């Protein structure tokens, strides 16, 4: 059998498995893993209830920069929420990549204004984004059950890292955990 040819039955099975993995991944991203899922809550809302991470430095930001920091935290939360909404499938590679770039840009702004605060959490999120980008690239070049599963797993890692970071930021920016748009 030619490995490049997928029969109709195999294609349907692959689609069913991929849809099942995507649904499972979205449930994971919704916070089921934390045991405290709330209907449509943002990753930061679930994180504030479950994270025990503390900021890596005390709340030393000046009040003027604190508003920029809080705005950047809110932008990060929004971009992570957009990433969580994506349906994992081979045809979504460009959308997932665009969402990853949005999260990366929001994270960069937050890191620049944080001046070293939450370094462990920002580094963890950056690393998770790198892993997700690699997984998405694999999905684009060789779509299949294992690559869909890899993307779903990587999305879960990004979600967990974002929850941890936003929970830490919540000590300085309580509004970062609220979700005014959802």
JOZIZI-V152419 format. One record per pair of residues at least 24 apart in sequence whose ideal C-beta (glycine too) atoms are under 10 Angstrom apart, sorted by sequence separation. I is the first residue (numbers start at 1). J is the second residue. D is the distance in whole Angstrom. If there is no record, write none. Layout:
BEGIN
<<I;J;D> <I;J;D>>
END
This chain:
BEGIN
<<78;102;9> <79;103;5> <82;106;10> <130;154;9> <131;155;10> <132;156;10> <78;103;10> <79;104;9> <103;128;10> <104;129;6> <129;154;9> <132;157;7> <133;158;10> <76;102;9> <79;105;8> <80;106;8> <103;129;6> <104;130;9> <128;154;7> <131;157;6> <132;158;5> <75;102;9> <76;103;7> <79;106;4> <80;107;9> <128;155;9> <131;158;8> <75;103;10> <78;106;8> <79;107;8> <101;129;9> <128;156;9> <129;157;9> <130;158;10> <44;73;8> <76;105;9> <77;106;8> <100;129;6> <103;132;9> <104;133;9> <128;157;4> <129;158;6> <132;161;10> <44;74;9> <47;77;10> <75;105;9> <76;106;4> <100;130;9> <127;157;8> <128;158;4> <131;161;10> <75;106;5> <76;107;6> <127;158;10> <128;159;8> <44;76;9> <45;77;9> <74;106;9> <75;107;10> <76;108;10> <100;132;6> <101;133;9> <125;157;9> <128;160;7> <129;161;8> <43;76;10> <44;77;5> <73;106;9> <76;109;8> <99;132;10> <100;133;6> <124;157;9> <125;158;7> <128;161;4> <129;162;9> <43;77;7> <72;106;7> <75;109;7> <76;110;5> <124;158;10> <125;159;10> <127;161;8> <128;162;8> <42;77;6> <72;107;9> <75;110;8> <76;111;10> <97;132;10> <125;160;9> <126;161;8> <42;78;8> <44;80;8> <72;108;9> <73;109;10> <74;110;10> <96;132;8> <97;133;7> <100;136;7> <124;160;8> <125;161;4> <128;164;10> <43;80;6> <44;81;9> <72;109;5> <73;110;6> <96;133;9> <99;136;10> <124;161;4> <125;162;6> <42;80;8> <43;81;7> <71;109;9> <72;110;4> <123;161;9> <124;162;9> <125;163;10> <42;81;6> <71;110;9> <72;111;9> <96;135;9> <97;136;6> <122;161;9> <125;164;8> <126;165;10> <41;81;10> <43;83;10> <69;109;9> <70;110;10> <72;112;8> <73;113;9> <96;136;5> <97;137;8> <121;161;7> <124;164;7> <125;165;5> <40;81;9> <43;84;7> <68;109;8> <69;110;7> <72;113;5> <73;114;9> <95;136;10> <121;162;9> <124;165;7> <125;166;9> <42;84;9> <68;110;9> <71;113;9> <72;114;8> <94;136;9> <97;139;10> <121;163;9> <122;164;10> <123;165;10> <69;112;10> <70;113;9> <93;136;6> <96;139;8> <97;140;8> <121;164;5> <122;165;6> <68;112;9> <69;113;5> <92;136;9> <93;137;8> <96;140;9> <120;164;9> <121;165;4> <68;113;5> <69;114;6> <73;118;10> <80;125;9> <93;138;10> <120;165;9> <121;166;9> <67;113;10> <68;114;10> <69;115;9> <76;122;10> <83;129;9> <93;139;6> <94;140;8> <118;164;9> <121;167;8> <122;168;9> <66;113;9> <88;135;10> <92;139;8> <93;140;4> <118;165;6> <121;168;5> <122;169;10> <65;113;6> <69;117;8> <88;136;9> <91;139;10> <92;140;10> <93;141;9> <118;166;10> <120;168;9> <121;169;8> <65;114;9> <69;118;10> <76;125;9> <83;132;8> <90;139;6> <91;140;10> <118;167;10> <65;115;8> <86;136;10> <89;139;8> <90;140;7> <93;143;8> <118;168;5> <29;80;9> <88;139;8> <90;141;10> <114;165;10> <117;168;8> <118;169;6> <29;81;10> <61;113;8> <90;142;9> <91;143;9> <117;169;8> <31;84;10> <61;114;7> <62;115;10> <90;143;3> <118;171;9> <29;83;9> <30;84;7> <61;115;7> <89;143;8> <90;144;8> <100;154;10> <107;161;10> <111;165;10> <114;168;10> <117;171;10> <118;172;9> <29;84;5> <60;115;8> <96;151;7> <100;155;10> <103;158;7> <107;162;9> <110;165;8> <114;169;8> <117;172;8> <28;84;10> <29;85;9> <60;116;9> <61;117;7> <99;155;10> <110;166;10> <29;86;10> <57;114;9> <60;117;7> <90;147;8> <26;84;7> <56;114;9> <57;115;9> <59;117;8> <90;148;8> <93;151;9> <96;154;10> <100;158;8> <107;165;8> <114;172;9> <25;84;10> <26;85;8> <29;88;10> <55;114;9> <57;116;6> <58;117;9> <88;147;10> <89;148;7> <92;151;9> <96;155;8> <99;158;10> <103;162;8> <110;169;8> <26;86;9> <56;116;7> <57;117;5> <88;148;6> <25;86;10> <26;87;8> <56;117;6> <57;118;8> <88;149;9> <90;151;10> <25;87;10> <26;88;8> <55;117;5> <56;118;6> <57;119;8> <88;150;10> <89;151;9> <25;88;6> <55;118;5> <56;119;5> <88;151;5> <22;86;9> <23;87;9> <24;88;10> <54;118;9> <55;119;9> <56;120;5> <88;152;6> <22;87;6> <23;88;9> <53;118;8> <55;120;9> <56;121;8> <86;151;9> <22;88;4> <54;120;10> <55;121;8> <56;122;9> <88;154;10> <110;176;10> <21;88;7> <22;89;7> <53;120;8> <54;121;10> <56;123;10> <88;155;7> <19;87;9> <21;89;10> <53;121;6> <18;87;10> <19;88;9> <86;155;8> <18;88;8> <19;89;8> <22;92;9> <51;121;9> <18;89;6> <53;124;9> <84;155;7> <18;90;8> <83;155;7> <15;89;9> <47;121;10> <84;158;9> <83;158;7> <84;159;6> <83;159;8> <80;158;7> <84;162;9> <80;159;7> <83;162;9> <80;161;9> <81;162;9> <80;162;4> <79;162;9> <80;163;9> <77;162;8> <80;165;9> <76;162;7> <80;166;8> <77;165;10> <76;165;8> <77;166;6> <76;166;7> <73;165;8> <74;166;10> <77;169;9> <73;166;7> <76;169;8> <73;168;10> <74;169;10> <73;169;5> <77;173;10> <72;169;9> <73;170;8> <85;182;10> <77;175;10> <81;179;8> <70;169;8> <73;172;8> <74;173;8> <77;176;6> <69;169;8> <70;170;10> <73;173;5> <76;176;8> <77;177;8> <81;181;8> <72;173;9> <74;175;7> <75;176;10> <77;178;9> <78;179;9> <81;182;7> <70;172;7> <71;173;9> <73;175;8> <74;176;6> <77;179;7> <78;180;10> <69;172;7> <70;173;4> <73;176;4> <74;177;10> <78;181;7> <69;173;6> <70;174;9> <71;175;9> <72;176;9> <73;177;9> <74;178;9> <77;181;10> <78;182;9> <70;175;6> <71;176;9> <74;179;10> <77;182;10> <66;172;6> <67;173;9> <70;176;6> <74;180;9> <66;173;7> <69;176;9> <74;181;10> <51;160;10> <50;160;10> <53;163;9> <55;165;10> <53;164;5> <61;172;7> <47;159;9> <51;163;6> <52;164;9> <53;165;8> <55;167;10> <56;168;8> <59;171;7> <60;172;10> <61;173;10> <46;159;9> <47;160;9> <50;163;7> <51;164;5> <54;167;9> <55;168;5> <58;171;10> <59;172;5> <46;160;10> <47;161;10> <49;163;10> <50;164;9> <51;165;9> <53;167;6> <54;168;7> <55;169;8> <58;172;10> <59;173;10> <43;158;9> <47;162;8> <48;163;9> <51;166;8> <52;167;9> <53;168;5> <55;170;10> <43;159;5> <47;163;3> <51;167;3> <55;171;6> <43;160;8> <46;163;6> <47;164;6> <50;167;8> <51;168;7> <54;171;8> <55;172;7> <43;161;9> <44;162;7> <45;163;9> <47;165;8> <48;166;8> <49;167;9> <53;171;10> <43;162;5> <44;163;7> <47;166;5> <48;167;5> <51;170;9> <42;162;9> <43;163;4> <44;164;10> <46;166;9> <47;167;4> <48;168;10> <42;163;9> <43;164;9> <44;165;8> <45;166;9> <46;167;9> <47;168;9> <48;169;10> <43;165;9> <44;166;3> <45;167;9> <47;169;10> <48;170;5> <25;148;8> <29;152;8> <33;156;7> <43;166;6> <44;167;7> <47;170;8> <48;171;10> <21;145;7> <25;149;8> <28;152;7> <32;156;10> <42;166;8> <43;167;9> <44;168;10> <18;143;8> <20;145;10> <21;146;10> <24;149;9> <28;153;9> <34;159;10> <44;169;8> <45;170;9> <18;144;8> <22;148;7> <25;151;8> <26;152;8> <29;155;6> <33;159;8> <34;160;9> <44;170;7> <48;174;9> <17;144;9> <18;145;6> <21;148;5> <22;149;10> <25;152;3> <28;155;8> <29;156;6> <33;160;7> <17;145;5> <20;148;10> <21;149;5> <24;152;7> <25;153;8> <28;156;5> <31;159;8> <48;176;9> <49;177;9> <14;143;9> <16;145;10> <18;147;9> <19;148;9> <21;150;10> <22;151;9> <23;152;9> <25;154;9> <26;155;9> <29;158;8> <30;159;9> <31;160;10> <34;163;7> <44;173;10> <47;176;10> <48;177;5> <14;144;7> <15;145;10> <18;148;5> <21;151;9> <22;152;7> <25;155;6> <26;156;10> <29;159;5> <33;163;10> <47;177;7> <48;178;10> <14;145;6> <17;148;8> <18;149;9> <21;152;5> <25;156;7> <28;159;7> <29;160;9> <44;175;10> <45;176;10> <46;177;9> <13;145;9> <17;149;9> <21;153;9> <24;156;10> <28;160;9> <31;163;8> <44;176;6> <45;177;5> <22;155;10> <29;162;10> <44;177;4> <45;178;7> <14;148;9> <18;152;9> <25;159;9> <42;176;9> <43;177;9> <44;178;8> <45;179;6> <42;177;7> <44;179;8> <41;177;9> <42;178;8> <43;179;10> <42;179;4> <45;182;10> <6;144;9> <41;179;7> <42;180;10> <40;179;8> <42;181;9> <42;182;7> <38;179;10> <41;182;8> <40;182;6> <39;182;10>>
END
